[in-house]
Amino acid sequence: MRNRYLDLLRFLAIIRVVVYHVTGWATLTLVFPAMSVMFALAGSLMAASLDRSGTAAVGRRLRRLLPSLWVVAAVFVPAMLLTGLALNWRVLLWLFPITDPPANGWGALALSVIWYLRDYLWFVLASPLALWLFRRAPLPTLLAPYVLLLVVELGFPGAPIVLRDFGLYFGAWLLGFAHHDGMLRRLSNRVLFPVAGVLATAGGAWIYTHPGARGYDLNDIRIGNALWAAAFILIALGRAPATAAWVDRNAVLGRAVTVLNRRALTVYLWHMPFVVALTPLVDVVGWSHQDPVGLAIRVVLVFALVGLVTMMVGWVEDVAARRPPELLPGGRRSRPASRGGPTDPAPPTGPTRPTPTDPATLTPADAAVAAASTARLR
């Protein structure tokens, strides 16, 4: 059955990502390491899909993921070609971004969140082998990305970005495997909480002693990010309730959670262009980045514009998932919420696989300088 707690986690993660990109508040990355959480939820889903469909799940996952990207590319790639982007074979990477697709100056900033899809594609392609290894040697497989991250960060800082992101985020993906297989839930409190405490302490110490360009922003501190996020995921998923029926007791909250889960990929892909476009405009009218009222106005405007574009093109996610297209998900037609799971930049999260003992960006740019920065956003 659908676990509304996992829906709620993704709902909160997407909201956190958007608010962070508007405000640039580094504290948000510490309070809720949203990207690692989304990768963990996606890993749990991928394990469930592989159990159901075998390696065919890879193609199905890509079918769910790519059409929304193609809609974005259909709008922005022609605009970039008209404003200086060179037309060559690399433009085809917008169809399948196994590495960063090309972009011109403004496009590199507005579309920099594409890094998530690039990493997601790599993780999906690696999942059949990774799950096979994980179930034969869980702990060594789980530790491998963190060892890779240490080696890359401490010894090879110029390593390819995909390799660095494997070290940073694939550990969270594998924790999603552990969640799906029920391994996290079977850990006793006497094991789970001390392990999470050690990881959080080590991560916090690294973050404190290795501040980045923006202070204690996790996106600038990869080793601290990985350790802190692993501790967060262990608690958030290791003690996840079997359900969260209370989410649907409030009709507004329940509908909002459903809509944002079904349209998470669309919201993720489209929010950054609006953040970039609005930053210079709101500065002109005096809505300062330092002013709480100005920040609130920016957040509201971004969500309003994302809501409009989501109503226009979000139905592509329904078509990709082979659901009847809906303007606004969660209505009468989609009421059987027990089927399927949340949509990700990760699609619906499947149930935990029963076992014999289990019954049941991109470094994100500061919004104040978003229009001028060319950094990758996370």
C-alpha positions in Angstrom: 0.0 0.0 0.0 1.0 3.6 -0.5 2.9 5.0 2.4 1.8 8.6 2.9 4.8 9.2 5.2 7.1 8.8 2.3 4.8 11.0 0.2 5.1 13.6 2.9 8.9 13.4 3.0 9.1 14.0 -0.7 6.6 16.9 -0.4 8.8 18.5 2.3 12.0 17.9 0.3 10.7 19.6 -2.8 9.4 22.6 -0.9 12.7 22.8 0.9 14.7 22.8 -2.4 12.6 25.6 -3.9 12.7 27.8 -0.8 16.5 27.3 -0.5 17.1 28.3 -4.1 15.1 31.5 -3.6 16.5 32.4 -0.2 20.0 30.9 -0.2 19.6 30.1 3.5 22.4 27.6 4.3 20.6 26.5 7.5 18.0 24.8 5.4 20.6 22.3 4.1 21.4 21.3 7.7 17.8 21.1 8.9 16.7 19.0 6.0 19.3 17.5 3.5 16.6 17.3 0.8 18.6 16.0 -2.1 20.0 13.0 -0.3 16.5 12.2 1.0 15.1 12.3 -2.5 17.9 10.0 -3.7 17.2 7.6 -0.8 13.5 7.5 -1.6 14.3 7.0 -5.3 16.7 4.1 -4.4 13.9 2.4 -2.4 11.6 2.8 -5.3 14.2 1.4 -7.7 14.8 -1.7 -5.6 11.0 -2.3 -5.5 10.8 -1.9 -9.3 13.7 -4.3 -9.9 12.0 -6.9 -7.6 8.8 -6.6 -9.7 10.2 -6.3 -13.2 13.9 -7.3 -13.2 16.1 -5.3 -15.5 13.1 -4.1 -17.5 12.6 -1.7 -14.6 15.5 0.4 -15.9 13.7 1.2 -19.1 10.5 1.9 -17.3 12.2 4.2 -14.9 13.8 6.1 -17.8 10.4 6.3 -19.5 9.0 8.0 -16.4 12.0 10.4 -16.1 12.8 11.7 -19.6 9.6 13.1 -21.1 9.5 16.0 -18.6 13.1 16.8 -19.5 12.2 16.8 -23.2 9.5 19.4 -22.6 12.0 21.7 -20.8 14.5 21.1 -23.7 11.8 21.9 -26.3 11.4 25.4 -24.7 14.9 26.3 -23.7 17.2 24.7 -26.2 15.8 26.7 -29.2 16.0 29.8 -27.0 19.7 29.1 -26.2 20.5 28.3 -29.8 19.1 31.7 -30.8 21.2 33.4 -28.1 24.6 31.9 -28.8 24.6 28.2 -28.0 26.7 26.3 -30.6 24.8 23.7 -32.6 26.7 20.5 -32.5 26.2 16.9 -31.6 26.3 17.6 -27.8 22.9 19.2 -28.1 21.6 15.7 -28.3 22.5 15.2 -24.7 19.3 17.1 -23.9 17.6 13.9 -24.9 19.6 11.7 -22.6 21.8 13.7 -20.2 24.4 11.0 -19.4 26.7 14.0 -18.9 26.0 17.7 -18.6 24.2 18.9 -21.7 25.5 22.1 -23.3 24.1 25.5 -22.3 25.0 29.1 -22.9 25.5 31.7 -20.1 22.0 32.3 -18.9 20.9 28.7 -19.7 23.7 27.2 -17.6 22.2 28.9 -14.5 18.5 28.6 -15.2 18.9 24.9 -16.1 21.6 23.9 -13.8 19.3 21.6 -11.8 19.7 19.2 -14.7 22.6 17.7 -12.6 20.0 15.8 -10.6 18.7 14.0 -13.7 22.2 13.2 -14.8 23.0 11.6 -11.5 19.6 9.9 -11.4 20.3 8.3 -14.8 23.6 7.0 -13.7 22.2 5.5 -10.5 19.3 3.9 -12.4 21.7 2.3 -14.9 23.9 1.1 -12.0 21.1 -0.3 -9.9 20.7 -3.9 -11.2 24.3 -4.6 -10.4 24.3 -2.5 -7.3 21.3 -4.3 -5.9 22.8 -7.7 -6.7 26.0 -6.7 -4.8 24.1 -5.1 -2.0 22.1 -8.3 -1.2 25.2 -10.4 -1.1 27.5 -8.0 0.8 25.3 -5.2 2.3 27.8 -3.4 4.5 30.8 -3.4 2.1 28.5 -2.2 -0.8 27.0 0.5 1.4 30.3 1.7 2.5 31.9 1.8 -1.0 30.4 5.2 -2.0 31.6 6.9 1.2 35.1 5.4 0.8 35.0 6.7 -2.9 34.0 10.1 -1.7 36.9 10.3 0.8 39.4 9.2 -1.8 38.2 11.7 -4.3 37.8 14.6 -2.0 41.1 14.1 -0.2 43.3 12.8 -3.0 41.7 13.6 -6.4 39.8 16.9 -6.2 39.8 17.1 -10.0 38.0 13.8 -10.5 35.0 13.8 -12.9 31.9 15.3 -11.4 29.8 12.1 -11.9 32.4 10.2 -9.9 32.3 12.7 -7.1 28.5 12.6 -7.1 28.5 8.8 -6.9 30.5 9.2 -3.8 28.2 11.9 -2.4 24.7 10.6 -3.3 24.9 6.9 -4.2 25.3 6.1 -0.5 21.9 7.6 0.0 20.5 5.6 -2.9 21.8 2.4 -1.3 20.3 3.4 2.0 17.0 3.4 0.0 17.8 -0.2 -0.9 18.2 -1.0 2.8 14.9 0.7 3.5 13.1 -1.3 0.9 14.5 -4.6 2.1 13.4 -3.7 5.7 17.0 -3.7 7.0 16.8 -0.2 8.5 13.6 -1.1 10.3 15.0 -4.3 11.8 17.9 -2.4 13.4 17.3 -2.0 17.1 17.2 1.4 18.7 20.4 0.4 20.5 22.2 0.1 17.1 20.3 2.6 14.9 20.5 5.7 17.2 24.2 5.3 18.2 25.2 4.8 14.6 23.2 7.8 13.5 24.7 9.8 16.4 28.3 8.9 15.4 27.6 9.8 11.7 26.0 13.1 12.7 28.8 14.0 15.1 31.5 13.2 12.6 29.6 15.1 9.9 28.9 18.0 12.1 32.6 18.2 13.2 33.7 18.1 9.5 31.2 20.8 8.6 32.3 23.0 11.5 36.0 22.7 10.7 35.7 22.9 6.9 33.3 25.7 6.1 32.8 26.5 2.5 32.5 29.7 0.5 29.0 30.2 2.0 29.8 29.1 5.5 28.0 26.0 6.7 26.1 25.2 3.5 26.2 21.5 3.1 26.4 21.8 -0.7 29.9 23.2 -0.4 31.1 20.5 2.1 30.8 17.1 0.4 32.2 14.9 3.2 30.2 16.6 5.9 27.1 16.5 3.6 27.4 12.8 3.1 27.8 11.9 6.8 25.2 14.3 8.0 22.6 13.2 5.4 23.3 9.5 6.1 22.5 10.1 9.8 19.3 12.0 8.8 18.2 9.2 6.5 18.8 6.5 9.0 16.4 8.1 11.4 13.9 9.4 8.9 13.6 6.0 7.1 14.8 3.6 9.8 11.9 4.7 12.0 9.4 5.5 9.3 5.9 4.7 10.3 4.0 2.1 8.3 1.6 4.8 7.2 0.6 8.4 8.0 -3.1 8.4 7.6 -3.3 11.7 9.4 -2.0 13.4 6.3 -5.3 12.8 4.5 -7.5 13.9 7.5 -6.9 17.4 6.4 -8.2 17.7 2.8 -6.0 20.6 1.8 -2.8 19.0 3.1 -3.6 15.6 1.6 -4.4 17.1 -1.8 -1.2 19.3 -1.7 0.9 16.2 -0.8 -0.6 14.3 -3.7 -0.3 17.0 -6.2 3.4 17.8 -5.4 4.3 14.1 -5.5 2.6 13.5 -8.8 4.3 16.7 -10.2 7.6 16.7 -8.3 9.8 16.4 -11.4 8.0 19.2 -13.2 8.3 21.5 -10.2 11.9 20.6 -9.8 12.8 21.2 -13.4 10.9 24.5 -13.8 11.5 26.3 -10.5 15.1 27.4 -11.1 14.3 29.4 -14.4 11.8 31.4 -12.4 14.2 32.0 -9.5 16.8 33.3 -12.0 14.3 35.4 -13.9 12.7 37.0 -10.8 15.9 37.9 -9.0 16.8 41.0 -11.1 13.1 41.9 -11.5 12.3 42.0 -7.8 15.5 43.8 -7.0 14.5 46.6 -9.4 11.3 47.2 -7.4 13.1 47.2 -4.1 12.2 43.7 -2.7 15.6 43.3 -1.1 17.1 39.9 -0.7 17.8 40.8 2.9 14.2 41.9 3.6 12.0 39.1 5.0 9.0 40.5 3.2 10.9 40.7 0.0 12.0 37.1 0.4 8.4 36.0 1.1 7.2 37.7 -2.0 9.9 36.0 -4.1 8.9 32.6 -2.7 5.2 33.2 -3.3 5.9 34.4 -6.9 8.1 31.4 -7.7 5.6 28.9 -6.4 2.8 30.7 -8.3 4.6 30.7 -11.6 5.7 27.0 -11.1 2.1 26.2 -10.3 1.0 27.8 -13.6 3.5 25.9 -15.7 2.8 22.7 -13.9 -0.9 23.0 -14.8 0.2 23.5 -18.4 2.7 20.7 -18.8 2.6 18.6 -15.7 0.3 16.1 -17.3 3.3 14.8 -19.2 4.3 13.0 -16.0 0.9 11.2 -16.1 1.4 10.2 -19.8 5.0 9.0 -19.0 3.6 6.9 -16.1 0.8 5.6 -18.3 -1.9 7.2 -16.2 -4.8 9.2 -17.5 -3.6 12.8 -17.8 -5.0 15.2 -15.2 -4.8 18.9 -14.9 -4.7 18.7 -11.1 -3.9 15.3 -9.6 -5.7 13.9 -6.6 -9.3 14.3 -7.7 -12.0 11.7 -7.9 -10.3 9.8 -10.7 -7.0 9.3 -8.8 -8.6 8.5 -5.5 -7.4 4.9 -5.2 -4.3 6.2 -3.4 -3.3 2.7 -2.3 -2.0 2.0 -5.8 1.4 3.2 -6.8 3.5 5.7 -4.9 4.8 9.2 -5.0 6.2 10.7 -8.1 9.9 11.6 -7.9 12.0 13.6 -9.6 11.5 10.1 -8.5 8.3 8.2 -9.4 6.0 6.4 -6.9 7.6 4.6 -3.9 6.8 0.9 -3.8 6.2 -1.2 -0.7 8.9 -2.6 1.4 10.0 -6.0 0.1 8.9 -8.7 2.5 11.7 -10.8 4.0 11.6 -13.9 6.2 12.0 -11.8 9.3 9.9 -8.9 8.1 6.1 -9.5 8.1 4.8 -6.8 6.7 23.0 22.2 -6.8 25.3 21.5 -8.5 26.0 23.6 -5.7 22.9 25.8 -5.3 23.6 29.5 -6.0 22.7 32.0 -3.5 19.5 33.6 -4.7 20.9 37.1 -4.2 23.5 36.5 -6.9 21.6 34.0 -8.9 21.4 36.1 -12.1 25.2 36.5 -12.1 26.4 33.2 -10.9 27.3 30.3 -13.2 27.7 27.7 -10.4 26.0 24.4 -10.5 22.9 24.3 -8.3 21.9 21.6 -5.9 
